[in-house]
């Protein structure tokens, strides 16, 4: 599954993982709306979620969470992403997102997409 940053947990089914991803993204939407987590748009148009803890993210990439939020997230969560775009002075670039550009530190540094070694 494209949302995974690590393999499923032991004995976890695909259906269970999909549900876990859905629940984590719904929780992220609430964190964005409350201001506990901030969307950050990088200079190349990538997106990350500053303050989204490893425990809360359930091994879901920021890129996946963004795609899920834009596809079926709440209007208020999307509004927070729009605010981050306005603050950055640029929109999230779907091509950059598709290539997997990402940040591990809340947007302080950015890394290339697929095949990038950490």
C-alpha positions in Angstrom: 0.0 0.0 0.0 1.4 3.4 -1.0 0.5 4.9 2.4 2.9 2.7 4.3 6.3 3.8 5.6 6.9 0.3 7.0 5.3 -3.1 6.7 2.0 -4.1 8.3 2.1 -5.1 11.9 2.2 -8.8 12.7 -1.0 -10.6 11.7 -2.5 -7.4 10.3 -4.8 -7.9 7.3 -5.1 -5.5 4.4 -8.6 -4.6 5.5 -7.4 -3.8 9.0 -4.5 -1.7 7.6 -6.9 0.2 5.4 -9.1 1.0 8.4 -6.1 2.0 10.4 -5.0 4.4 7.6 -8.6 5.9 7.4 -8.7 6.4 11.2 -5.3 8.0 11.4 -6.1 10.4 8.5 -9.4 11.3 10.2 -7.5 12.0 13.4 -5.0 14.1 11.5 -7.8 16.2 10.1 -9.0 17.0 13.6 -5.4 17.8 14.7 -5.1 20.2 11.8 -8.4 21.9 12.6 -7.4 22.3 16.3 -4.0 23.7 15.4 -2.1 20.9 17.1 -0.6 19.9 13.8 0.4 22.4 11.1 0.6 21.8 7.3 3.8 23.1 5.9 4.5 23.6 2.1 8.1 23.4 1.1 9.9 25.5 -1.5 9.4 22.8 -4.1 5.7 22.4 -3.4 6.0 19.3 -1.2 3.8 19.0 1.9 4.4 17.8 5.5 2.5 17.9 8.7 4.6 19.4 11.5 3.7 18.0 14.9 2.1 14.8 13.7 3.7 12.3 16.0 5.0 8.9 15.0 2.5 7.3 17.3 -0.4 9.2 15.7 0.7 8.7 12.1 0.6 4.9 12.4 3.5 4.6 9.8 1.6 6.6 7.2 3.5 9.0 5.0 2.7 12.7 4.8 2.2 12.3 1.1 -0.4 9.6 1.6 -2.2 11.6 4.3 -2.3 14.7 2.0 -3.8 12.6 -0.8 -6.4 11.1 1.5 -7.3 14.5 3.0 -7.7 16.1 -0.4 -9.8 13.2 -1.7 -12.2 12.9 1.3 -11.0 15.1 4.2 -13.1 17.7 5.9 -13.5 21.2 4.5 -11.9 22.6 7.6 -8.8 20.4 7.3 -8.5 21.4 3.6 -8.8 25.0 4.7 -5.7 24.5 7.0 -3.8 23.2 4.0 -4.9 26.2 2.0 -3.6 28.5 4.8 -0.2 26.7 4.6 -0.1 27.3 0.9 -0.9 31.0 1.3 1.8 31.3 4.0 4.3 29.6 1.8 3.3 31.7 -1.2 2.9 28.6 -3.3 0.5 25.7 -3.8 1.2 22.1 -3.1 2.6 20.7 -6.4 0.8 17.5 -7.3 3.8 16.4 -9.4 6.2 16.9 -6.5 3.8 15.0 -4.2 3.6 12.2 -6.8 7.3 11.9 -6.8 7.3 11.5 -3.0 9.3 14.6 -1.9 9.0 14.7 1.9 10.4 16.1 5.2 11.2 14.2 8.3 11.5 17.3 10.5 8.3 19.3 10.1 9.5 21.1 7.0 13.0 22.3 8.1 14.7 20.0 5.5 13.3 18.2 2.4 14.3 15.0 0.7 13.8 13.8 -2.9 11.3 11.1 -3.8 11.4 7.5 -4.7 14.7 5.7 -4.3 16.0 8.3 -1.8 18.2 6.8 0.9 18.0 8.3 4.4 
